[in-house]
Amino acid sequence: MTSDVTPGTRRRRTWSRYTDRKVPTEYEFVSHDLHWHYKPGQPPWEMAPDHVWNRWYIENRNDSPFTCPDWNRFRDPDMLVYRTYVKMQDEAENYVDGLIDDHEDRAAYAALPQPWLGALRSGYTPFRYVGHALLMAATYVMSMAPSSYISNAVAFQGGDELRRIQRIAYQTRQLQLHHPELGFGDDRVRWEREASWQPLRKVLELQLVEKDWGKAFVSLNFVVKPAVDAVFNVRLAEAAEAHGDGLTAMMHRHLQQDSERSVRWSVALARTAIEGAADNFGLISGWVNEALPAVTDAVVDASAPLSTSVAALDPAETRAAVREAVAAAVREIGIEQS
């Protein structure tokens, strides 16, 4: 009997669930087809077929109109895995830590002008509640996604949201310590009662009760998140810079890189969906058009407290910036927004 293995060599490994005729990359090796609970035509979970958990996944994921013959064809353009994500964000956090240390050494919090302090109290520190809603919305998509490639990408998006929440929480505490008379930290009351936040609060609560995983993904990643980030990263940075708040300006311009990465993988997933089922183009377009008016109005209203007599944020310019952020994302998949 002869062996097909030459002495001193090892058999090549095979991956039974990876069918491409090439050796998988590190990204593919640790990301490919890990969702044993996505079995079209079968109960997703090892429970009774009519168990509430099985019914939920069948109705809102397996039977979603947003479908594709093979979701495992999707690839994150950045090919992030846990190791590379943590390394990347560790370096990013070192940058933000350096910004904070530099500005604290120069007593930057104490030097902020009064009009801007009022804007930060009303229009910035309550954003933590927006961030938590975006985090929860991302984790719902993560839990429902039909491919582990998708779940991994949106899990990292959730990490991005948590990163921004933590940084704003730190800013809030420093502002509270340096300006105790101004009432920083009473953000839940502002979030729940101040008129400027209520339309956005409604938008986010509706996002959180969207059951269909495809619609939840599209409305979150092509409308809500790009619109929110256009204001609370980009426009916020412009306003902060105009008031001499270099820390907030530089930090949020840096955090905007996370938003740009979200758009990249979302576009790639939408393209995979459309290539797999042409009807997905119409679904995405319809869902975007359905969500856009209310989301645009909401984030424009929420931006109002960031405008001061020192540096006014023109609502028309904010509206244009929001609509362009959404249009730029969907333009990548061939959808034109007027």
Buried (B, 14 or more C-beta within 10 A) or exposed (E): EEEEEEEEEEEEEEEEEBEEEEEEEEBBEBBBBBBEBBEEEEBBBEEEEEBEEBBBBBEBBBEBEBBBEEBBBBBBEBBBBEEBBEEBBEEBEEEBEEBBEEBBEEEBBEEBBEBBBEBBBBBBBBBBBBBBBBBBBBBBBBEBBBBBBBBBBBBBBBBBBBBBBBBBBEBBEBBBEBBEEBEBBEBEEBBEEBEBBBBBBEBBEBBBEBEBBBBBBBBBBBBBBBBBBBBBBBBBBBBBBBBBBBBBBBBBBBBBEBBEBBBBBBBBBBBBBBBBBEEBBEBBBEBBEBBBEBBBBBBBBBBBBBBBEBBEBEEEBBBBBBBBBBBBBBEBBEBEBE
